[in-house]
Each structure stands twice: as structure tokens, then as C-alpha cells.
Amino acid sequence: MFGRKQAVIPSEYNDFNTFSPDKEKLLCIGAPSTECKHGITTKLDGSHKMLKLFYPKKSEGKTMKYWLPMFGITDSQSAVEVISSWIKANDFYEEVTPDTTREVIKELTKAAKKYDFDGSDLIDAASKVKTYGAFDIDRLGYIVRVCFSLNLLTEEQAWSFLKQLQEDTEAHFDNWDDYMVSYLNGQEGLDTSWYSSACESYIKMKKDSTSLMNKYQLKD
């Protein structure tokens, strides 16, 4: 009764965010981060299916003034430069420590239990995947959405960046579970809780037959 009023997405956003399958699949990149972080901003589910994110007015201003500058993004030029350089610099080969793997398995086990989800495939992936490159890929997938939504990228630039990220993902991971474990490896390795609910967001998407990560396999 006294909680924050839930935002309502204007109809024009839903009309815009209707894409052909080849583009819709690209939105799997950044889906966990988007569902996690943008959901916190708007209190809305399903934002991972959107390229153009809806922001309540105050949230839009805060994102431009405080959040994007943390990454060095202040205008259109810096958005292109930061995203491009980050894609090129991403590390897909350095391995995490056994302690990180143990913590990731604990996190996966806890989240799977919370949502009554069979997490055995994710646990198996955590025992196999030791790199962390997907952490930056997924964060960039969200940042691309944010920059496009705030008019710092054109739609063409946004799809181009997501395509580059998709190609890197396909080159280094066999499936979405491996991708998510690599994401969690990075999060744990950096000892950050900023994206801490992304694991739960991913499991909720795996349980949702309509989510993009169920609709599209990483590799056909």
C-alpha cells in the first residue's frame, strides 16, 4: 500500500521493441544484467526483451548524471569509444581461482533452491568454466541498451555493438549456462555485489518459457 508505485511502460515503447528473430536473439546479450539492474530502476519485469528501455523521468536524469560517468560515458562520442575499447580489451582466457569456483557454486545452489529450479546443469558448468569474459559482455549488453535509450547511440550503432558481443559470445561459450557461469566468475572475482541479483534473474528467465534465453539457443 505504501510502497513505490509501479511504473507503467508507455505503449510506444512496446510498439518499438518488436523485432525480427535475428535482432531479437541479439537481446540475449546483456539479458541477465538488464533484467537485474533495470528492474531495480523501474520495478518492471521483462526489460531484457527491450532495446529501448523505459525510464521514469528522475531515473533517466540520475543515470545520465551519475551512473554512465562511472564508465567514462558522458556523451555520444565517449559512449562509442568506451564500448568499442571495452569490447576489444575483454579477456576470455585468464582463469579464476578454485575459491571463486566454490563461491559461484554456492551462489547457484542457493538461487536454484530459492526458485525450486534444477540447477544441476549450472553446477556442472561452474565446475567446467573457469574464465570470466561473459561478465564484461553482459554488462556491455546492458550499457548498450542504456546508451541507446538515452540517445547516446543510434539504433544502428546499438545493433552493431550487440552483434559484435554476440559473435564473441558464440566464439567462447557453448551455451547460456556456460555464459552465465563466466558472468558469475567475473562478479565473484571482482568481489562486487552490484549485480548480485543477476543470478536470480537468469534462473527466473530459465523458468520462463517465453524468455529470450529459452527462445534462442546460443548456438543453433
C-alpha positions in Angstrom: 0.0 0.0 0.0 2.8 2.4 0.9 5.5 1.0 -1.5 6.8 2.7 -4.5 4.2 3.0 -7.3 5.0 0.6 -10.1 6.0 2.2 -13.4 3.9 1.6 -16.5 5.7 1.4 -19.8 4.1 3.7 -22.4 2.6 1.8 -25.4 5.1 3.4 -27.8 7.9 1.5 -26.1 6.2 -1.8 -26.5 5.4 -0.9 -30.1 9.1 -0.1 -30.8 10.5 -3.2 -29.0 9.1 -5.6 -31.5 11.9 -7.2 -33.6 12.6 -9.9 -36.2 14.1 -13.1 -34.8 17.6 -12.2 -35.9 17.6 -9.0 -33.9 15.6 -10.4 -31.0 18.3 -13.1 -30.5 20.9 -10.3 -30.0 19.0 -9.1 -27.0 20.0 -12.3 -25.1 23.3 -10.5 -24.8 23.0 -8.4 -21.6 19.7 -10.0 -20.7 20.7 -11.0 -17.1 22.2 -7.6 -16.3 19.3 -5.8 -17.9 16.6 -7.8 -16.1 18.5 -7.3 -12.8 19.6 -3.6 -13.0 16.8 -2.1 -15.0 14.3 -4.0 -13.0 15.6 -2.3 -9.9 15.2 1.1 -11.5 11.6 0.6 -12.8 10.2 -2.3 -10.8 9.2 -3.9 -14.1 9.8 -7.5 -15.3 10.7 -8.3 -18.9 13.1 -5.5 -19.6 15.6 -8.0 -21.1 13.4 -8.2 -24.2 13.8 -4.4 -24.8 16.4 -2.5 -26.8 14.8 0.8 -25.9 14.5 0.9 -22.1 11.8 3.0 -20.4 13.0 5.3 -17.7 10.8 7.2 -15.2 12.0 10.9 -15.6 14.0 11.1 -12.4 15.8 7.8 -13.1 16.7 9.0 -16.6 18.4 12.1 -15.2 20.3 10.2 -12.5 21.5 7.6 -15.0 22.9 10.3 -17.2 24.4 12.3 -14.4 25.8 9.7 -12.1 25.7 6.1 -13.5 27.1 6.4 -17.0 30.0 8.7 -16.0 31.3 5.9 -13.7 32.2 4.1 -17.0 33.6 7.3 -18.6 30.5 7.8 -20.7 29.3 11.4 -20.8 28.2 11.9 -24.4 27.7 10.1 -27.8 31.4 10.2 -28.7 32.6 8.8 -25.3 29.8 6.1 -25.5 31.1 4.8 -28.8 34.8 5.0 -27.7 34.2 3.3 -24.3 32.1 0.5 -25.6 34.4 -0.2 -28.6 37.6 -0.2 -26.4 35.9 -2.4 -23.8 34.9 -5.0 -26.4 38.5 -5.1 -27.8 40.1 -5.4 -24.3 37.9 -8.2 -22.9 39.8 -11.2 -21.5 38.5 -14.6 -22.3 41.4 -16.7 -21.2 42.6 -15.7 -17.7 41.2 -18.3 -15.2 39.6 -17.7 -11.8 40.8 -19.3 -8.6 39.3 -22.5 -7.1 37.9 -20.3 -4.3 35.9 -18.3 -6.8 34.5 -21.5 -8.3 33.4 -22.7 -4.9 31.6 -19.4 -4.2 29.9 -19.4 -7.6 28.6 -23.0 -7.0 27.3 -21.9 -3.6 25.5 -18.9 -5.1 24.0 -21.1 -7.9 22.9 -23.7 -5.4 21.2 -21.1 -3.2 19.4 -19.4 -6.0 18.2 -22.7 -7.6 16.8 -23.8 -4.2 15.1 -20.4 -3.7 13.2 -20.8 -7.0 12.8 -24.5 -7.0 14.9 -24.9 -10.1 17.1 -27.9 -11.1 20.5 -26.2 -11.1 22.5 -29.3 -11.9 23.4 -28.1 -15.4 24.6 -24.8 -14.0 26.6 -26.6 -11.3 28.2 -28.8 -13.9 29.0 -25.6 -15.9 30.6 -24.0 -12.9 32.9 -27.0 -12.5 34.0 -26.6 -16.1 34.1 -22.9 -17.0 37.0 -21.1 -15.3 37.1 -17.8 -17.3 35.2 -14.6 -16.7 34.8 -12.9 -20.1 31.0 -13.0 -20.1 30.9 -10.6 -17.1 32.0 -7.7 -19.4 30.0 -9.0 -22.3 26.8 -8.9 -20.3 27.4 -5.6 -18.7 28.1 -4.1 -22.1 24.9 -5.6 -23.4 23.1 -3.6 -20.7 25.2 -0.4 -21.2 24.5 -0.5 -25.0 20.7 -0.6 -24.2 21.1 2.3 -21.7 23.1 4.4 -24.1 20.7 3.9 -27.0 17.7 4.6 -24.7 19.2 7.9 -23.6 20.1 8.9 -27.2 23.8 8.5 -26.9 23.8 5.7 -29.6 21.8 5.4 -32.8 19.8 2.2 -33.3 22.2 1.1 -36.0 25.2 1.5 -33.6 23.3 -0.4 -30.8 22.6 -3.4 -33.0 26.1 -3.3 -34.3 27.6 -3.5 -30.9 25.3 -6.2 -29.8 26.2 -8.2 -32.9 29.9 -7.9 -32.0 29.2 -9.1 -28.5 27.1 -12.0 -29.8 29.9 -13.1 -32.0 32.4 -13.0 -29.1 29.9 -15.0 -27.0 29.5 -17.7 -29.7 33.3 -17.9 -30.1 34.0 -18.5 -26.4 30.9 -20.3 -24.9 28.9 -23.4 -25.8 25.6 -22.4 -24.2 23.9 -19.9 -22.0 24.7 -21.8 -18.8 28.4 -21.6 -19.6 27.9 -17.9 -20.3 26.2 -17.3 -17.0 28.8 -19.1 -15.0 31.5 -17.0 -16.7 29.5 -13.9 -15.7 29.3 -15.1 -12.1 33.0 -15.9 -12.1 33.7 -12.2 -13.0 31.3 -10.9 -10.4 32.8 -13.1 -7.7 36.3 -12.4 -8.8 35.8 -8.6 -8.6 34.0 -9.1 -5.2 31.1 -6.9 -6.2 27.5 -7.2 -5.1 26.3 -4.6 -7.6 24.9 -7.2 -9.9 24.2 -9.7 -7.2 20.6 -10.5 -8.2 21.6 -11.3 -11.8 22.0 -14.9 -10.9 18.4 -15.0 -9.7 17.3 -13.1 -12.8 18.9 -15.7 -15.0 17.2 -18.6 -13.1 13.8 -16.8 -13.4 14.4 -16.4 -17.1 15.3 -20.1 -17.4 12.0 -21.0 -15.7 10.0 -18.7 -18.0 9.3 -20.4 -21.3 8.8 -17.0 -23.0 12.2 -15.6 -22.1 14.6 -14.9 -24.9 17.3 -17.2 -23.4 14.8 -20.1 -23.7 13.6 -19.0 -27.1 17.0 -18.8 -28.6 19.9 -21.2 -28.0 23.3 -19.6 -28.1 24.4 -21.9 -30.9 21.9 -23.2 -33.5 
